[in-house]
Amino acid sequence: MRDAYHEELDSIGYKLVEMTRLVRSAMARATTALLDADVRLAEEVISGDKLVNKLDLEIEETVFDLMARQQPVAGDLRTLITSLRMSADLERMGDLAAHLAKTARRRHPESCVPAELQAIVLEMGQIAERLVAKAGSVIASQDVAMGLELEGDDDAMDRLHRKLFDLLLSPKWTHGVEKAVDITLAGRYFERFADHAVHVAGDVVYLVTGQRPEDIIDEIA
């Protein structure tokens, strides 16, 4: 009975890692769809979000079932609660990639990203991919040191987000209100995607140590 219980616990971890893989792929394709006005890719991202939602629901059902049947305490209970939090973050990341794809679809056949912003948007997408890939590695390995790194890794996204706003607010902006709104929302989606990846890694740190990442960082400092 206990072996089956721990197999179910392990299955939650496997599904969380799979969710990181799916949302990373979704972000990569959504970024390309946004830059290239690729409506086929956009549709793939939008329809593919159903699988992320399905895994989120499966994890939720497994967690509630185990809590009802096994009445876990201590470490196992913490595992279940943090798994719910991570799953919710990853599900939201899938939604954010889908929002980017919907923006690309809405503006098709034109790209909503002006030529002078393409490099910034591409880099934001690449950083988002790296962050969620690293979060997946943290889930799989439960590597606390790696988990603590994501907060610093996210600084690059924040810098690009600020740079994007500076360009939008510049007197040299000549692309009108509609494109400005699209870029503002896209920048926010990238930035929030990165924040959720940091939250996921932070939950792994809490799962392993019982401490929030900021408390550990303060102790080290």
C-alpha positions as CSV (number, residue, x, y, z in Angstrom):
1,M,0.0,0.0,0.0
2,R,2.8,2.4,0.9
3,D,4.7,1.6,-2.3
4,A,1.6,2.6,-4.3
5,Y,1.3,5.7,-2.3
6,H,4.8,6.8,-3.0
7,E,4.4,5.9,-6.7
8,E,1.5,8.3,-6.8
9,L,3.7,11.0,-5.1
10,D,6.4,10.4,-7.7
11,S,3.9,10.6,-10.5
12,I,3.1,14.1,-9.4
13,G,6.7,15.1,-9.8
14,Y,6.9,13.5,-13.2
15,K,3.8,15.4,-14.3
16,L,5.2,18.7,-13.0
17,V,8.4,18.2,-15.1
18,E,6.3,17.4,-18.1
19,M,4.3,20.6,-17.6
20,T,7.6,22.6,-17.6
21,R,8.5,20.9,-20.9
22,L,5.1,21.7,-22.4
23,V,5.1,25.4,-21.4
24,R,8.6,25.8,-22.6
25,S,7.7,24.5,-26.0
26,A,4.6,26.7,-26.0
27,M,6.6,29.8,-25.2
28,A,9.1,29.1,-27.9
29,R,6.4,28.6,-30.5
30,A,4.4,31.6,-29.2
31,T,7.4,33.9,-29.5
32,T,8.0,32.8,-33.1
33,A,4.3,33.2,-33.9
34,L,4.4,36.7,-32.5
35,L,7.6,37.7,-34.4
36,D,6.8,36.0,-37.7
37,A,3.0,36.4,-37.7
38,D,2.8,32.6,-38.0
39,V,-0.9,31.8,-37.5
40,R,-0.3,28.1,-37.7
41,L,2.1,28.1,-34.8
42,A,-0.2,30.4,-32.9
43,E,-3.1,27.9,-33.3
44,E,-0.9,25.1,-32.1
45,V,0.0,26.9,-28.9
46,I,-3.6,27.8,-28.2
47,S,-5.0,24.3,-28.8
48,G,-2.0,22.7,-27.0
49,D,-2.8,24.6,-23.8
50,K,-5.5,22.0,-23.2
51,L,-2.9,19.4,-22.4
52,V,-1.3,21.7,-19.8
53,N,-4.7,22.2,-18.2
54,K,-5.3,18.5,-18.2
55,L,-2.1,17.8,-16.3
56,D,-2.9,20.5,-13.8
57,L,-6.3,18.9,-13.2
58,E,-4.8,15.4,-12.8
59,I,-2.3,16.7,-10.3
60,E,-5.0,18.4,-8.3
61,E,-7.2,15.3,-8.3
62,T,-4.3,13.1,-7.2
63,V,-3.3,15.5,-4.4
64,F,-6.8,15.7,-3.0
65,D,-7.3,12.0,-3.3
66,L,-4.0,11.3,-1.4
67,M,-4.9,13.8,1.2
68,A,-8.3,12.2,1.8
69,R,-7.1,8.6,1.7
70,Q,-3.6,8.8,3.3
71,Q,-3.9,11.8,5.6
72,P,-0.3,12.7,5.1
73,V,1.7,14.7,7.6
74,A,5.1,16.5,7.8
75,G,7.2,16.1,4.6
76,D,4.6,14.4,2.5
77,L,1.9,17.0,3.3
78,R,4.4,19.7,2.3
79,T,5.1,17.9,-0.9
80,L,1.4,17.8,-1.8
81,I,0.7,21.4,-1.0
82,T,3.8,22.8,-2.8
83,S,2.9,20.5,-5.8
84,L,-0.5,22.2,-6.0
85,R,1.2,25.6,-6.0
86,M,3.7,24.6,-8.7
87,S,1.0,23.1,-10.9
88,A,-1.0,26.3,-10.6
89,D,2.0,28.4,-11.6
90,L,2.8,26.2,-14.6
91,E,-0.8,26.2,-15.7
92,R,-0.8,30.0,-15.7
93,M,2.5,29.9,-17.7
94,G,0.7,27.9,-20.3
95,D,-2.1,30.5,-20.3
96,L,0.4,33.3,-20.8
97,A,2.0,31.6,-23.8
98,A,-1.5,31.2,-25.2
99,H,-2.1,34.9,-24.7
100,L,0.9,35.7,-26.8
101,A,-0.3,33.3,-29.5
102,K,-3.7,34.9,-29.5
103,T,-2.1,38.3,-30.0
104,A,-0.2,36.9,-33.0
105,R,-3.4,35.4,-34.4
106,R,-5.3,38.6,-33.9
107,R,-2.8,40.7,-35.9
108,H,-2.2,38.1,-38.6
109,P,-1.1,38.5,-41.4
110,E,0.9,41.4,-40.0
111,S,3.4,41.0,-37.1
112,C,2.6,43.2,-34.1
113,V,6.3,43.6,-33.3
114,P,8.0,46.4,-35.2
115,A,11.4,45.6,-36.7
116,E,13.3,47.7,-34.0
117,L,11.8,45.6,-31.2
118,Q,12.2,42.2,-32.7
119,A,15.5,41.5,-31.1
120,I,14.3,42.5,-27.6
121,V,11.1,40.4,-27.9
122,L,13.2,37.4,-29.2
123,E,15.5,37.7,-26.2
124,M,12.6,37.9,-23.8
125,G,11.2,34.7,-25.2
126,Q,14.6,33.0,-25.0
127,I,15.0,34.0,-21.3
128,A,11.5,32.8,-20.5
129,E,12.4,29.4,-22.1
130,R,15.7,29.2,-20.1
131,L,14.0,30.0,-16.9
132,V,11.3,27.3,-17.2
133,A,13.8,24.8,-18.4
134,K,15.9,25.5,-15.3
135,A,12.7,25.3,-13.1
136,G,12.1,21.8,-14.6
137,S,15.6,20.8,-13.7
138,V,15.1,22.1,-10.1
139,I,11.9,20.0,-9.8
140,A,13.6,16.9,-11.1
141,S,16.8,17.2,-9.0
142,Q,15.5,19.2,-6.0
143,D,18.7,21.2,-6.2
144,V,18.4,24.0,-3.8
145,A,21.4,26.0,-5.0
146,M,20.0,25.9,-8.6
147,G,16.6,26.9,-7.3
148,L,18.0,29.9,-5.6
149,E,19.7,31.1,-8.8
150,L,16.4,31.8,-10.6
151,E,15.7,35.0,-8.7
152,G,18.9,36.4,-10.1
153,D,18.4,34.9,-13.6
154,D,15.0,36.8,-13.7
155,D,16.8,40.1,-13.5
156,A,17.6,39.9,-17.2
157,M,13.9,39.7,-18.0
158,D,13.1,42.7,-15.8
159,R,15.8,44.8,-17.6
160,L,14.4,43.9,-21.0
161,H,10.9,44.7,-19.8
162,R,12.0,48.1,-18.7
163,K,13.8,48.7,-21.9
164,L,10.7,47.8,-23.9
165,F,8.7,50.4,-22.0
166,D,11.4,53.0,-22.5
167,L,11.1,52.5,-26.3
168,L,7.3,52.5,-26.2
169,L,7.3,55.8,-24.4
170,S,10.0,57.4,-26.6
171,P,9.0,60.3,-28.8
172,K,10.4,58.3,-31.6
173,W,7.6,55.7,-31.4
174,T,5.7,55.9,-34.7
175,H,3.6,52.7,-34.8
176,G,0.4,54.0,-33.2
177,V,-1.7,53.1,-30.2
178,E,-2.8,49.6,-31.3
179,K,0.8,48.3,-31.7
180,A,1.8,50.0,-28.4
181,V,-1.0,48.1,-26.6
182,D,0.0,44.8,-28.2
183,I,3.7,45.3,-27.2
184,T,2.8,46.4,-23.7
185,L,0.6,43.3,-23.1
186,A,3.2,41.0,-24.7
187,G,6.0,42.4,-22.5
188,R,3.8,41.8,-19.4
189,Y,3.1,38.2,-20.5
190,F,6.8,37.5,-20.8
191,E,7.6,39.1,-17.5
192,R,4.8,37.3,-15.7
193,F,5.9,34.0,-17.3
194,A,9.4,34.5,-15.8
195,D,8.0,35.4,-12.4
196,H,6.0,32.1,-12.3
197,A,9.1,30.1,-13.2
198,V,10.9,31.8,-10.2
199,H,7.9,30.9,-8.0
200,V,8.1,27.2,-9.1
201,A,11.8,27.0,-8.2
202,G,11.1,28.8,-4.9
203,D,8.5,26.2,-4.0
204,V,11.1,23.4,-4.6
205,V,13.5,25.3,-2.3
206,Y,10.7,25.5,0.4
207,L,9.8,21.8,-0.2
208,V,13.4,20.7,0.5
209,T,14.4,23.1,3.2
210,G,11.2,24.3,4.8
211,Q,12.4,27.9,4.2
212,R,11.4,30.5,1.6
213,P,14.2,31.4,-0.8
214,E,14.3,35.0,0.4
215,D,15.0,33.9,4.0
216,I,17.8,31.6,2.9
217,I,19.3,34.4,0.8
218,D,19.1,36.8,3.8
219,E,20.9,34.3,5.9
220,I,23.7,33.9,3.4
221,A,24.0,37.6,3.0
